[in-house]
């Protein structure tokens, strides 16, 4: 996206997630009200992706509760 931000609703629209299912899509943020790191199953923010300089990483896994 060339350093430009995009609304989560726009990402969900592009991923063709139905409006009725959007409340169930996990969103990982740096803090309440902070930057969005990952919209599970849709996209991760480029600023938070692992690189050769990454020293600490957390593995987050989304498990379907059904």
Backbone atoms as SQL, in Angstrom:
CREATE TABLE atoms (id INTEGER PRIMARY KEY, chain TEXT, resi INTEGER, resn TEXT, atom TEXT, x REAL, y REAL, z REAL);
INSERT INTO atoms VALUES
  (1, 'A', 1, 'UNK', 'N', 0.808, -1.195, 0.000),
  (2, 'A', 1, 'UNK', 'CA', 0.000, 0.000, 0.000),
  (3, 'A', 1, 'UNK', 'C', 0.850, 1.257, 0.000),
  (4, 'A', 2, 'UNK', 'N', 2.113, 1.113, -0.156),
  (5, 'A', 2, 'UNK', 'CA', 3.006, 2.261, -0.264),
  (6, 'A', 2, 'UNK', 'C', 2.950, 3.180, 0.947),
  (7, 'A', 3, 'UNK', 'N', 2.891, 2.603, 2.141),
  (8, 'A', 3, 'UNK', 'CA', 2.933, 3.401, 3.355),
  (9, 'A', 3, 'UNK', 'C', 1.628, 4.077, 3.717),
  (10, 'A', 4, 'UNK', 'N', 0.570, 3.791, 3.012),
  (11, 'A', 4, 'UNK', 'CA', -0.725, 4.398, 3.310),
  (12, 'A', 4, 'UNK', 'C', -1.575, 3.446, 4.116),
  (13, 'A', 5, 'UNK', 'N', -2.379, 3.982, 5.008),
  (14, 'A', 5, 'UNK', 'CA', -3.229, 3.129, 5.834),
  (15, 'A', 5, 'UNK', 'C', -4.558, 2.868, 5.134),
  (16, 'A', 6, 'UNK', 'N', -5.241, 1.852, 5.633),
  (17, 'A', 6, 'UNK', 'CA', -6.524, 1.479, 5.070),
  (18, 'A', 6, 'UNK', 'C', -7.440, 1.099, 6.225),
  (19, 'A', 7, 'UNK', 'N', -8.687, 1.408, 6.120),
  (20, 'A', 7, 'UNK', 'CA', -9.652, 1.068, 7.161),
  (21, 'A', 7, 'UNK', 'C', -9.866, -0.444, 7.203),
  (22, 'A', 8, 'UNK', 'N', -10.107, -0.958, 8.415),
  (23, 'A', 8, 'UNK', 'CA', -10.374, -2.383, 8.574),
  (24, 'A', 8, 'UNK', 'C', -11.612, -2.762, 7.768),
  (25, 'A', 9, 'UNK', 'N', -12.608, -1.919, 7.748),
  (26, 'A', 9, 'UNK', 'CA', -13.820, -2.214, 6.978),
  (27, 'A', 9, 'UNK', 'C', -13.503, -2.366, 5.495),
  (28, 'A', 10, 'UNK', 'N', -12.563, -1.568, 4.978),
  (29, 'A', 10, 'UNK', 'CA', -12.162, -1.693, 3.574),
  (30, 'A', 10, 'UNK', 'C', -11.446, -3.020, 3.321),
  (31, 'A', 11, 'UNK', 'N', -10.592, -3.438, 4.261),
  (32, 'A', 11, 'UNK', 'CA', -9.907, -4.732, 4.124),
  (33, 'A', 11, 'UNK', 'C', -10.922, -5.877, 4.095),
  (34, 'A', 12, 'UNK', 'N', -11.909, -5.804, 4.976),
  (35, 'A', 12, 'UNK', 'CA', -12.926, -6.854, 5.035),
  (36, 'A', 12, 'UNK', 'C', -13.783, -6.859, 3.777),
  (37, 'A', 13, 'UNK', 'N', -14.067, -5.678, 3.234),
  (38, 'A', 13, 'UNK', 'CA', -14.800, -5.599, 1.959),
  (39, 'A', 13, 'UNK', 'C', -14.007, -6.265, 0.843),
  (40, 'A', 14, 'UNK', 'N', -12.724, -5.935, 0.740),
  (41, 'A', 14, 'UNK', 'CA', -11.869, -6.506, -0.308),
  (42, 'A', 14, 'UNK', 'C', -11.730, -8.012, -0.169),
  (43, 'A', 15, 'UNK', 'N', -11.736, -8.507, 1.080),
  (44, 'A', 15, 'UNK', 'CA', -11.623, -9.950, 1.319),
  (45, 'A', 15, 'UNK', 'C', -12.974, -10.649, 1.156),
  (46, 'A', 16, 'UNK', 'N', -14.005, -9.864, 0.867),
  (47, 'A', 16, 'UNK', 'CA', -15.359, -10.380, 0.657),
  (48, 'A', 16, 'UNK', 'C', -15.895, -11.128, 1.885),
  (49, 'A', 17, 'UNK', 'N', -15.626, -10.558, 3.055),
  (50, 'A', 17, 'UNK', 'CA', -16.172, -11.109, 4.299),
  (51, 'A', 17, 'UNK', 'C', -17.582, -10.547, 4.450),
  (52, 'A', 18, 'UNK', 'N', -18.604, -11.396, 4.563),
  (53, 'A', 18, 'UNK', 'CA', -19.973, -10.886, 4.709),
  (54, 'A', 18, 'UNK', 'C', -20.122, -10.030, 5.968),
  (55, 'A', 19, 'UNK', 'N', -20.959, -9.017, 5.891),
  (56, 'A', 19, 'UNK', 'CA', -21.178, -8.109, 7.013),
  (57, 'A', 19, 'UNK', 'C', -21.593, -8.886, 8.259),
  (58, 'A', 20, 'UNK', 'N', -22.375, -9.928, 8.094),
  (59, 'A', 20, 'UNK', 'CA', -22.848, -10.715, 9.229),
  (60, 'A', 20, 'UNK', 'C', -21.723, -11.466, 9.944),
  (61, 'A', 21, 'UNK', 'N', -20.593, -11.707, 9.264),
  (62, 'A', 21, 'UNK', 'CA', -19.472, -12.448, 9.847),
  (63, 'A', 21, 'UNK', 'C', -18.359, -11.544, 10.376),
  (64, 'A', 22, 'UNK', 'N', -18.419, -10.261, 10.108),
  (65, 'A', 22, 'UNK', 'CA', -17.310, -9.356, 10.429),
  (66, 'A', 22, 'UNK', 'C', -17.052, -9.205, 11.915),
  (67, 'A', 23, 'UNK', 'N', -18.071, -9.299, 12.728),
  (68, 'A', 23, 'UNK', 'CA', -17.861, -9.146, 14.177),
  (69, 'A', 23, 'UNK', 'C', -17.052, -10.302, 14.745),
  (70, 'A', 24, 'UNK', 'N', -16.958, -11.412, 14.026),
  (71, 'A', 24, 'UNK', 'CA', -16.211, -12.570, 14.488),
  (72, 'A', 24, 'UNK', 'C', -14.776, -12.633, 13.989),
  (73, 'A', 25, 'UNK', 'N', -14.341, -11.642, 13.208),
  (74, 'A', 25, 'UNK', 'CA', -12.973, -11.627, 12.683),
  (75, 'A', 25, 'UNK', 'C', -12.049, -11.011, 13.733),
  (76, 'A', 26, 'UNK', 'N', -11.074, -11.786, 14.242),
  (77, 'A', 26, 'UNK', 'CA', -10.161, -11.242, 15.255),
  (78, 'A', 26, 'UNK', 'C', -9.257, -10.147, 14.684),
  (79, 'A', 27, 'UNK', 'N', -9.068, -9.100, 15.481),
  (80, 'A', 27, 'UNK', 'CA', -8.179, -7.999, 15.114),
  (81, 'A', 27, 'UNK', 'C', -7.179, -7.829, 16.241),
  (82, 'A', 28, 'UNK', 'N', -5.884, -7.922, 15.932),
  (83, 'A', 28, 'UNK', 'CA', -4.818, -7.769, 16.929),
  (84, 'A', 28, 'UNK', 'C', -4.288, -6.345, 16.833),
  (85, 'A', 29, 'UNK', 'N', -4.228, -5.678, 18.008),
  (86, 'A', 29, 'UNK', 'CA', -3.757, -4.287, 18.064),
  (87, 'A', 29, 'UNK', 'C', -2.585, -4.186, 19.028),
  (88, 'A', 30, 'UNK', 'N', -1.825, -3.110, 18.918),
  (89, 'A', 30, 'UNK', 'CA', -0.697, -2.891, 19.821),
  (90, 'A', 30, 'UNK', 'C', -1.171, -2.545, 21.223),
  (91, 'A', 31, 'UNK', 'N', -2.322, -1.932, 21.344),
  (92, 'A', 31, 'UNK', 'CA', -2.940, -1.538, 22.613),
  (93, 'A', 31, 'UNK', 'C', -4.390, -1.202, 22.300),
  (94, 'A', 32, 'UNK', 'N', -5.238, -1.125, 23.328),
  (95, 'A', 32, 'UNK', 'CA', -6.610, -0.681, 23.050),
  (96, 'A', 32, 'UNK', 'C', -6.571, 0.694, 22.368),
  (97, 'A', 33, 'UNK', 'N', -7.135, 0.774, 21.215),
  (98, 'A', 33, 'UNK', 'CA', -7.101, 2.020, 20.455),
  (99, 'A', 33, 'UNK', 'C', -5.803, 2.250, 19.703),
  (100, 'A', 34, 'UNK', 'N', -4.867, 1.283, 19.769),
  (101, 'A', 34, 'UNK', 'CA', -3.572, 1.415, 19.098),
  (102, 'A', 34, 'UNK', 'C', -3.608, 0.934, 17.663),
  (103, 'A', 35, 'UNK', 'N', -2.430, 0.833, 17.069),
  (104, 'A', 35, 'UNK', 'CA', -2.311, 0.418, 15.671),
  (105, 'A', 35, 'UNK', 'C', -2.759, -1.028, 15.487),
  (106, 'A', 36, 'UNK', 'N', -3.392, -1.292, 14.359),
  (107, 'A', 36, 'UNK', 'CA', -3.808, -2.655, 14.013),
  (108, 'A', 36, 'UNK', 'C', -2.588, -3.389, 13.488),
  (109, 'A', 37, 'UNK', 'N', -2.262, -4.530, 14.108),
  (110, 'A', 37, 'UNK', 'CA', -1.118, -5.342, 13.708),
  (111, 'A', 37, 'UNK', 'C', -1.538, -6.393, 12.697),
  (112, 'A', 38, 'UNK', 'N', -2.718, -7.010, 12.943),
  (113, 'A', 38, 'UNK', 'CA', -3.132, -8.143, 12.111),
  (114, 'A', 38, 'UNK', 'C', -4.642, -8.259, 12.124),
  (115, 'A', 39, 'UNK', 'N', -5.227, -8.415, 10.964),
  (116, 'A', 39, 'UNK', 'CA', -6.629, -8.785, 10.838),
  (117, 'A', 39, 'UNK', 'C', -6.581, -10.256, 10.444),
  (118, 'A', 40, 'UNK', 'N', -6.911, -11.124, 11.394),
  (119, 'A', 40, 'UNK', 'CA', -6.717, -12.574, 11.231),
  (120, 'A', 40, 'UNK', 'C', -7.397, -13.097, 9.973),
  (121, 'A', 41, 'UNK', 'N', -6.612, -13.819, 9.189),
  (122, 'A', 41, 'UNK', 'CA', -7.121, -14.417, 7.971),
  (123, 'A', 41, 'UNK', 'C', -7.226, -13.464, 6.803),
  (124, 'A', 42, 'UNK', 'N', -6.876, -12.191, 7.024),
  (125, 'A', 42, 'UNK', 'CA', -7.008, -11.199, 5.962),
  (126, 'A', 42, 'UNK', 'C', -5.648, -10.604, 5.610),
  (127, 'A', 43, 'UNK', 'N', -5.023, -9.880, 6.566),
  (128, 'A', 43, 'UNK', 'CA', -3.747, -9.223, 6.263),
  (129, 'A', 43, 'UNK', 'C', -3.045, -8.792, 7.539),
  (130, 'A', 44, 'UNK', 'N', -1.717, -8.804, 7.483),
  (131, 'A', 44, 'UNK', 'CA', -0.887, -8.263, 8.552),
  (132, 'A', 44, 'UNK', 'C', -0.312, -6.936, 8.083),
  (133, 'A', 45, 'UNK', 'N', -0.082, -6.036, 9.017),
  (134, 'A', 45, 'UNK', 'CA', 0.512, -4.735, 8.694),
  (135, 'A', 45, 'UNK', 'C', 1.992, -4.932, 8.387),
  (136, 'A', 46, 'UNK', 'N', 2.451, -4.351, 7.305),
  (137, 'A', 46, 'UNK', 'CA', 3.850, -4.477, 6.883),
  (138, 'A', 46, 'UNK', 'C', 4.830, -4.021, 7.967),
  (139, 'A', 47, 'UNK', 'N', 4.446, -3.018, 8.759),
  (140, 'A', 47, 'UNK', 'CA', 5.339, -2.479, 9.787),
  (141, 'A', 47, 'UNK', 'C', 5.630, -3.490, 10.886),
  (142, 'A', 48, 'UNK', 'N', 4.794, -4.528, 11.022),
  (143, 'A', 48, 'UNK', 'CA', 4.949, -5.481, 12.113),
  (144, 'A', 48, 'UNK', 'C', 5.372, -6.868, 11.641),
  (145, 'A', 49, 'UNK', 'N', 5.682, -7.037, 10.380),
  (146, 'A', 49, 'UNK', 'CA', 6.107, -8.342, 9.876),
  (147, 'A', 49, 'UNK', 'C', 7.517, -8.672, 10.348),
  (148, 'A', 50, 'UNK', 'N', 7.792, -9.958, 10.500),
  (149, 'A', 50, 'UNK', 'CA', 9.117, -10.409, 10.934),
  (150, 'A', 50, 'UNK', 'C', 10.136, -10.182, 9.820),
  (151, 'A', 51, 'UNK', 'N', 11.315, -9.728, 10.215),
  (152, 'A', 51, 'UNK', 'CA', 12.419, -9.500, 9.278),
  (153, 'A', 51, 'UNK', 'C', 13.676, -10.130, 9.865),
  (154, 'A', 52, 'UNK', 'N', 14.786, -9.981, 9.188),
  (155, 'A', 52, 'UNK', 'CA', 16.063, -10.495, 9.687),
  (156, 'A', 52, 'UNK', 'C', 16.469, -9.806, 10.988),
  (157, 'A', 53, 'UNK', 'N', 15.967, -8.607, 11.227),
  (158, 'A', 53, 'UNK', 'CA', 16.299, -7.856, 12.440),
  (159, 'A', 53, 'UNK', 'C', 15.380, -8.191, 13.622),
  (160, 'A', 54, 'UNK', 'N', 14.368, -9.003, 13.405),
  (161, 'A', 54, 'UNK', 'CA', 13.426, -9.353, 14.465),
  (162, 'A', 54, 'UNK', 'C', 14.114, -10.187, 15.536),
  (163, 'A', 55, 'UNK', 'N', 13.946, -9.794, 16.782),
  (164, 'A', 55, 'UNK', 'CA', 14.565, -10.511, 17.908),
  (165, 'A', 55, 'UNK', 'C', 13.549, -11.303, 18.722),
  (166, 'A', 56, 'UNK', 'N', 12.330, -10.819, 18.826),
  (167, 'A', 56, 'UNK', 'CA', 11.275, -11.484, 19.587),
  (168, 'A', 56, 'UNK', 'C', 10.042, -11.583, 18.701),
  (169, 'A', 57, 'UNK', 'N', 9.415, -12.751, 18.689),
  (170, 'A', 57, 'UNK', 'CA', 8.195, -12.944, 17.908),
  (171, 'A', 57, 'UNK', 'C', 7.202, -13.747, 18.733),
  (172, 'A', 58, 'UNK', 'N', 5.949, -13.489, 18.532),
  (173, 'A', 58, 'UNK', 'CA', 4.885, -14.229, 19.198),
  (174, 'A', 58, 'UNK', 'C', 4.113, -14.990, 18.136),
  (175, 'A', 59, 'UNK', 'N', 3.765, -16.222, 18.447),
  (176, 'A', 59, 'UNK', 'CA', 2.955, -17.028, 17.542),
  (177, 'A', 59, 'UNK', 'C', 1.516, -16.927, 18.000),
  (178, 'A', 60, 'UNK', 'N', 0.676, -16.382, 17.153),
  (179, 'A', 60, 'UNK', 'CA', -0.752, -16.289, 17.438),
  (180, 'A', 60, 'UNK', 'C', -1.461, -17.223, 16.472),
  (181, 'A', 61, 'UNK', 'N', -2.359, -18.004, 17.008),
  (182, 'A', 61, 'UNK', 'CA', -3.075, -18.960, 16.184),
  (183, 'A', 61, 'UNK', 'C', -4.572, -18.764, 16.402),
  (184, 'A', 62, 'UNK', 'N', -5.318, -18.701, 15.329),
  (185, 'A', 62, 'UNK', 'CA', -6.765, -18.585, 15.414),
  (186, 'A', 62, 'UNK', 'C', -7.351, -19.980, 15.286),
  (187, 'A', 63, 'UNK', 'N', -8.115, -20.361, 16.293),
  (188, 'A', 63, 'UNK', 'CA', -8.732, -21.687, 16.305),
  (189, 'A', 63, 'UNK', 'C', -10.239, -21.517, 16.209),
  (190, 'A', 64, 'UNK', 'N', -10.843, -22.195, 15.267),
  (191, 'A', 64, 'UNK', 'CA', -12.291, -22.120, 15.091),
  (192, 'A', 64, 'UNK', 'C', -12.967, -22.785, 16.279),
  (193, 'A', 65, 'UNK', 'N', -13.851, -22.085, 16.952),
  (194, 'A', 65, 'UNK', 'CA', -14.503, -22.584, 18.166),
  (195, 'A', 65, 'UNK', 'C', -15.647, -23.534, 17.843),
  (196, 'A', 66, 'UNK', 'N', -16.017, -23.661, 16.601),
  (197, 'A', 66, 'UNK', 'CA', -17.151, -24.520, 16.241),
  (198, 'A', 66, 'UNK', 'C', -16.787, -25.967, 16.190);
